[in-house]
Amino acid sequence: MTELRLIDPDGYTVPDTILTVSDATVAEVREHLLREVAPAHAAQWADFGYKASDYRIA
């Protein structure tokens, strides 16, 4: 099992994105976080300069 979390540009964990996944699904979940969750979160904070491309997975 692997724990993944989406980190915003300021270094904070995006709420509700701490996920424990099986090793077989790590790549799939990473893609979901970066392609769907990060853009949605960045859109909420766009007025503060957030861009989905600045997010990372830890």
Secondary structure, DSSP 8 states (H G I E B T S, - for coil): -EEE-EE-TTS-B-TT--EEE-GGGHHHHHHHIIIIIHHHHHHHTGGGT--GGG-EE-
